Amino acid sequence: MPPTHPGTGRRRPSDRLLTVLTCPLCPADLAHADCALRCADRHTFDIARHGYVSLLTGHRRAASADSADMVRSRASFLRAGHYDPLARTLAELATELAPPDATVLDAGAGTGHYLAAVLDALPDALGLGLDSSAAALRAAARAHARGEAAGWDVWQPWPVRTGCAHLVLNVFAPRNGPEFHRVLRPDGALLVVTPTDRHLRELRDTVGLLAIDPRKEERLRRTLEAHFAHERTEPLEYAMRLTAEDIAALVAMSPTAHHVGAAELGRRVAELETDAPMRVTASFVASVYRPAAP
């Protein structure tokens, strides 16, 4: 069981986390101080009652942060197991790319679902998920006993030690190439997951999902090439059987939810008029990158 703060029942971040995080304002080492983390200059960062560390003091929430409704929808959809093949693929790759006691950073961790799968595969690993959504962090902090969560905008320089990570995960999230490179060990690995243009194709026109650039993987490589060498790509495609409730959750958790109101999304899903589960394509690319030499 994760440690708790005496008399509060509030989860206490592990001492091992303090070997990874730094103060985002100094940056200096952080230490436990009641229900907070504090540096020698007395910059103090609260530990939320759900167990995550709030490092975004003085920063606005990123515009792309998931809302509470989006997080609830994502948790519901993931619990149903529709993306379990992707979670298993990431876990298998992690065992090839990182040692059992690795430090794993998840940039844009969301609910911590994929980080938890990787930690299950690495029996002594520490995981840290960074996200700017408080609703997502509440879930991520509870996703795994060895998983920690911290509120941060991954577009900004990270409050994380240089060269501390064996593995960085980036699953459907913003990609900060310079910071990925800085925090990784020279022998570490970056594991990025992107959807292909075939992903959810059966729903794209009927529900109005945002289009996926067919050259997304090519653009990804160009974005990272200054800091990383592409090692290999693992494609994953399979058919899901989705009920109307599944489809509603899937659409509500997607980037489309940032652009279309909940009522309109509900109307579009209702117009599918599907009683039986619908066949929908899941199509991803998992790409492995290695840090380029300085």
C-alpha positions in Angstrom: 0.0 0.0 0.0 1.2 3.6 -0.7 2.3 5.5 2.4 -0.1 8.1 3.9 0.3 11.3 5.9 -0.3 10.6 9.6 -3.8 11.6 10.8 -5.0 12.5 7.4 -5.3 9.3 5.4 -3.9 11.4 2.5 -1.5 9.6 0.2 2.1 10.6 0.8 4.3 10.6 -2.3 7.2 8.2 -2.0 10.7 9.2 -1.0 11.8 7.8 -4.3 9.8 10.5 -6.1 12.0 13.1 -4.5 15.0 11.7 -6.5 13.1 12.6 -9.7 11.2 15.9 -9.0 12.8 19.3 -8.6 11.3 22.6 -7.5 9.9 24.3 -10.6 10.8 27.7 -9.4 14.5 27.4 -8.3 15.1 24.5 -9.2 16.3 22.8 -6.0 15.6 19.5 -4.2 12.2 19.0 -2.7 11.5 17.4 0.7 8.3 16.4 2.5 6.7 19.1 4.7 3.4 18.1 6.2 0.9 17.7 3.3 3.2 19.4 0.9 6.6 19.3 -0.8 9.0 22.2 -0.1 12.5 23.3 -1.2 15.2 25.0 0.7 14.0 28.4 -0.5 10.6 27.5 1.0 8.7 27.2 -2.2 5.9 25.0 -1.2 3.6 22.7 -3.3 0.5 21.2 -1.9 -0.2 17.5 -2.1 -3.9 17.2 -3.0 -6.0 14.9 -0.8 -6.2 12.5 -3.8 -2.4 12.1 -3.6 -1.0 14.1 -6.6 1.5 17.0 -6.2 0.3 20.3 -7.5 3.2 22.0 -9.1 1.2 24.4 -11.3 1.2 27.2 -8.7 1.2 30.5 -10.6 0.4 28.8 -13.9 -2.9 28.6 -15.7 -4.3 25.3 -16.7 -3.3 24.3 -20.3 -6.1 25.0 -22.8 -5.9 21.3 -23.9 -6.4 19.9 -20.4 -9.2 17.4 -20.1 -12.4 18.4 -18.4 -13.9 16.3 -15.6 -16.5 15.0 -18.1 -13.8 14.0 -20.5 -11.9 12.1 -17.8 -15.1 10.3 -16.6 -15.8 9.3 -20.2 -12.2 8.1 -20.7 -12.2 6.1 -17.5 -15.5 4.4 -18.5 -14.2 3.5 -22.0 -10.9 2.2 -20.8 -12.5 0.1 -18.0 -14.5 -1.6 -20.7 -11.2 -3.0 -22.1 -11.5 -1.6 -25.7 -7.9 -0.3 -25.6 -6.4 -3.3 -23.6 -4.5 -4.5 -26.7 -2.7 -1.2 -26.8 -1.9 -1.3 -23.1 -0.5 -4.8 -23.5 1.7 -3.7 -26.4 3.1 -0.9 -24.3 3.8 -3.2 -21.4 5.6 -5.7 -23.7 7.7 -3.0 -25.3 8.5 -1.6 -21.9 10.1 -4.9 -20.7 12.4 -4.7 -23.8 13.3 -1.1 -23.3 13.7 -0.6 -19.6 15.0 -2.5 -16.6 12.7 -3.9 -13.9 13.6 -1.0 -11.5 13.2 1.7 -14.1 12.1 5.3 -13.6 9.2 5.8 -16.1 7.8 9.2 -17.0 4.4 9.6 -18.7 4.0 12.9 -20.4 0.3 13.8 -20.6 -0.6 10.7 -18.5 -4.4 11.3 -18.3 -5.9 8.8 -16.0 -2.6 6.8 -15.6 -4.1 3.8 -17.4 -1.1 3.1 -19.7 1.5 4.0 -17.1 -0.2 1.4 -14.7 0.1 -1.3 -17.4 3.8 -0.5 -17.9 4.4 -0.6 -14.1 2.7 -3.9 -13.9 5.3 -5.2 -16.4 8.3 -3.7 -14.6 8.0 -5.0 -11.0 10.3 -2.5 -9.2 9.7 0.5 -11.4 8.7 4.0 -10.3 6.2 5.8 -12.5 5.5 9.6 -12.6 2.6 10.9 -14.7 2.5 14.6 -15.6 -0.7 16.2 -16.6 -2.4 19.6 -16.4 -5.9 18.3 -15.7 -6.8 18.1 -12.0 -9.6 15.6 -12.9 -7.1 13.3 -14.7 -4.6 13.6 -11.9 -7.1 12.5 -9.3 -7.4 9.3 -11.3 -3.7 8.9 -12.1 -2.7 9.2 -8.4 -4.8 6.1 -7.7 -4.0 4.1 -10.8 -1.0 2.1 -9.4 0.7 1.7 -6.0 4.1 2.6 -7.6 2.6 5.4 -9.8 2.9 9.1 -8.7 1.2 12.0 -10.4 2.1 15.7 -10.6 0.3 18.7 -12.1 2.3 20.2 -14.8 2.0 21.6 -18.4 4.3 19.3 -20.5 4.9 22.2 -22.9 6.9 23.9 -20.2 10.4 22.9 -19.0 9.7 20.0 -16.6 10.4 20.0 -12.9 12.3 16.8 -13.3 16.0 15.9 -13.0 18.2 15.7 -16.1 18.9 12.1 -17.1 16.7 10.5 -14.5 14.4 8.5 -16.7 14.9 5.1 -18.3 11.6 5.4 -20.3 9.4 8.2 -21.4 5.8 7.4 -22.5 3.8 9.7 -24.7 0.4 8.3 -25.6 -1.9 10.6 -27.6 -0.4 13.6 -25.8 1.7 16.8 -26.6 5.3 16.1 -27.6 8.0 18.2 -26.1 11.1 16.8 -27.8 13.8 18.9 -26.0 12.4 17.9 -22.6 12.0 14.3 -23.6 15.7 14.3 -24.5 16.8 16.2 -21.4 15.1 13.9 -18.8 16.1 10.6 -20.5 19.3 8.7 -19.7 21.6 8.3 -22.7 20.6 4.7 -22.9 16.9 5.4 -22.3 14.0 5.2 -24.7 11.0 7.3 -25.8 7.8 5.4 -26.6 5.2 7.4 -28.6 1.8 6.3 -29.6 -0.2 8.0 -32.3 -3.5 7.1 -34.1 -3.4 6.3 -37.8 -5.8 7.8 -40.3 -7.8 4.5 -40.1 -8.5 4.9 -36.4 -12.2 5.2 -35.7 -12.8 5.7 -39.5 -16.4 4.3 -39.2 -17.3 7.1 -36.9 -15.5 10.0 -38.5 -18.2 11.3 -40.9 -21.3 10.2 -38.9 -20.2 11.7 -35.6 -17.9 14.4 -36.9 -14.6 13.3 -35.3 -11.6 15.4 -36.1 -9.7 14.2 -39.1 -6.3 12.5 -38.5 -3.5 13.6 -40.8 -2.4 10.5 -42.8 1.2 11.9 -42.6 1.1 12.1 -38.8 3.9 9.6 -38.3 6.1 11.4 -40.8 5.4 14.7 -39.0 6.2 13.1 -35.7 9.6 12.0 -36.9 10.4 15.5 -38.2 9.4 17.0 -34.9 11.7 14.7 -32.9 14.7 14.3 -35.3 16.8 17.0 -33.8 16.9 15.1 -30.5 16.1 11.5 -31.3 16.9 8.6 -33.7 14.0 6.5 -34.7 14.6 2.9 -33.8 11.4 1.0 -34.9 7.7 1.2 -35.3 5.1 -1.3 -34.0 1.7 -1.0 -35.8 -1.4 -2.2 -34.0 -4.9 -2.5 -35.6 -7.9 -4.5 -34.6 -11.7 -4.3 -34.6 -13.7 -3.2 -31.5 -17.4 -4.0 -31.0 -18.9 -0.8 -29.5 -22.3 -0.2 -28.0 -24.0 3.2 -28.3 -22.9 3.9 -24.7 -19.3 3.0 -25.6 -19.4 5.3 -28.7 -20.8 8.1 -26.6 -17.9 7.7 -24.1 -15.3 7.5 -26.9 -16.5 10.7 -28.5 -16.8 12.5 -25.3 -13.2 11.7 -24.3 -11.7 12.7 -27.7 -10.3 16.0 -28.8 -13.6 16.6 -30.6 -15.1 17.3 -27.2 -13.0 20.5 -27.0 -14.7 21.8 -30.1 -18.3 20.5 -30.0 -20.7 20.8 -27.1 -21.9 17.8 -25.1 -25.5 18.2 -26.3 -24.5 18.2 -29.9 -22.2 15.2 -29.5 -25.1 13.4 -27.8 -27.3 14.2 -30.7 -24.8 12.9 -33.3 -24.3 9.6 -31.4 -28.1 9.1 -31.0 -28.5 9.5 -34.8 -26.3 6.4 -35.3 -29.5 4.4 -34.3 -27.4 1.3 -33.5 -29.0 -1.3 -31.2 -26.4 -4.0 -31.8 -22.6 -3.3 -31.1 -21.0 -1.5 -34.0 -17.7 -2.6 -35.6 -15.2 0.2 -35.2 -11.5 0.1 -36.2 -8.8 0.8 -33.6 -5.5 1.7 -35.4 -2.3 2.9 -33.7 1.4 3.2 -34.3 3.8 2.7 -31.3 7.2 4.2 -32.2 10.5 3.7 -30.3 13.1 6.5 -30.3 16.5 6.7 -28.8 18.2 9.9 -27.6 20.6 11.3 -30.1 24.1 12.1 -29.0 24.6 15.7 -27.9 
